[in-house]
Amino acid sequence: MTEHSDRHVSPNMALDQLVARRRAEGARIVHLGFGESGLPVFPPLVERLTAGAGRNGYGPVAGAPDVRAAVAGYFSRRGTPTDPEQVVMAPGSKPLLMALQQVLPGDLVLPAPAWNTYAPQAELAGKAVVRVPIPAECGGVPEPAALRAAVRAARAAGRRPGILVLTLPDNPTGTLAGPRLVTELCAVAAEEELTVVSDEIYRDLVHDPARPFLSPAEVLPERTIVLTGLSKNLALGGWRIGAARFPAGAWGRAVRDRVTGYASEVWSTLAGPMQEVAAYAFAEPPELRAHLAASTRLHGAVARAVHRIVLDSGADCRAPQAGFYLYPDYGPLREELAAHGVGDSAGLQHHLLDRAGIAVLAGHHLGDDPGALRLRIATSKLYGETAAEQWQALESADPAALPQVARQLDVIERGLCALAVAPRGARAAQRPA
Ligand SMILES: Cc1ncc(COP(=O)(O)O)c(C=O)c1O
């Protein structure tokens, strides 16, 4: 397989495969390019999976009653009282997002940057994408005044903006929009008659448990659909468990029914053993909460360690607040990078992979300006190669100091700090005659 044969694969997945191939060829690469929680499976989840092996019937399309009740409880404990009827389960939140793009009318409005799957899904569903820049303080949401202006300009140009996707907390910036911003955005969404799709898959990974979280479903309950899943908080990406919460009332029921109809033709139902896992996980027993708290502490500690390196290397970067991402801007080093032959985000991604052995995802893959020198760093695969190392990281009071983590932080520091140092020939060439 050549590297180019992957060009239709999602860029983060293509990069992950490229890293795997280069590693198989003997290259040493620090992998900061894939947003997968590099943690082992929590053992009670394995027990539930095994216990669920007998669930071999198809079962209801939207999910079994016990699972939908557990998910309704999960949402109800988070300030959004939910009836099990409002819940639909799926093999991951990605198919639910796709179903929503298929059944909801109108074009898609996205923050720029945003997770790399939203826009290609819109394209598959025959929708146009309207991009709106994020505010200075955080990502995952558009700046409210810019949102209003962009929606109106899009309408004037013949587009039909209809769906606003918000990512709370955000991939790629690792930040969480605060309640004031969410309230303002919901006011604009109501005014402009947009349906809000709130992707809250990182909600349980907010580093500071005291940080306030306001879901658009609390502000604009009648027109907000919330998505969540177990891929990130419980490191179960490969198990494929996602859930959607639809609004109560006639409109919410109609959208839910259309999504369920779509599901019945595409994935039928969430796999039976996964329903057993979901019923346990969404009920959030104390041991699971403790595991989640340890995971969140680890993600926060390592993201903060990499953030310090990123700032030292000369980039601007928002401080991480949730999940396991950073979104540095190397604009301040534009001149130094030009001396390395790097002038855009694609060049920066290639330079870091080829010269420093560091895999990152360039910002243009996330809908950002290709000429900007921004990139996404995922810090979640730095905890160790083996499950034993990862458990050690989970239990450590200072995970950044563990040898398996510190070794990789050194490579990152050397690689990123070298960006500010012009290559010798370039320096000589720049010197005035
Ligand atoms: C913002 C966001 N939403 C959804 C997903 C996909 O999750 P799932 O595994 O539930 O399909 C991801 C995974 O990277 C993500 O970052």
The ligand as an SDF file (V2000), in Angstrom:
LIG
                    3D

 16 16  0  0  0  0  0  0  0  0999 V2000
  -15.1050   15.3280   18.8670 C   0  0  0  0  0  0  0  0  0  0  0  0
  -15.2620   13.8750   18.5650 C   0  0  0  0  0  0  0  0  0  0  0  0
  -16.4830   13.3810   18.3630 N   0  0  0  0  0  0  0  0  0  0  0  0
  -16.6730   12.0810   18.0680 C   0  0  0  0  0  0  0  0  0  0  0  0
  -15.5950   11.2220   17.9570 C   0  0  0  0  0  0  0  0  0  0  0  0
  -15.8460    9.7920   17.5160 C   0  0  0  0  0  0  0  0  0  0  0  0
  -16.1580    9.0050   18.5030 O   0  0  0  0  0  0  0  0  0  0  0  0
  -16.7790    7.5330   18.3440 P   0  0  0  0  0  0  0  0  0  0  0  0
  -15.6700    6.6180   18.6320 O   0  0  0  0  0  0  0  0  0  0  0  0
  -17.8750    7.5440   19.3730 O   0  0  0  0  0  0  0  0  0  0  0  0
  -17.3400    7.3630   16.9650 O   0  0  0  0  0  0  0  0  0  0  0  0
  -14.3100   11.6900   18.1540 C   0  0  0  0  0  0  0  0  0  0  0  0
  -13.1410   10.7840   17.9990 C   0  0  0  0  0  0  0  0  0  0  0  0
  -12.0430   11.2050   17.7260 O   0  0  0  0  0  0  0  0  0  0  0  0
  -14.1360   13.0500   18.4830 C   0  0  0  0  0  0  0  0  0  0  0  0
  -12.9220   13.5510   18.7020 O   0  0  0  0  0  0  0  0  0  0  0  0
  1  2  1  0
  2  3  1  0
  2 15  2  0
  3  4  2  0
  4  5  1  0
  5  6  1  0
  5 12  2  0
  6  7  1  0
  7  8  1  0
  8  9  2  0
  8 10  1  0
  8 11  1  0
 12 13  1  0
 12 15  1  0
 13 14  2  0
 15 16  1  0
M  END
$$$$
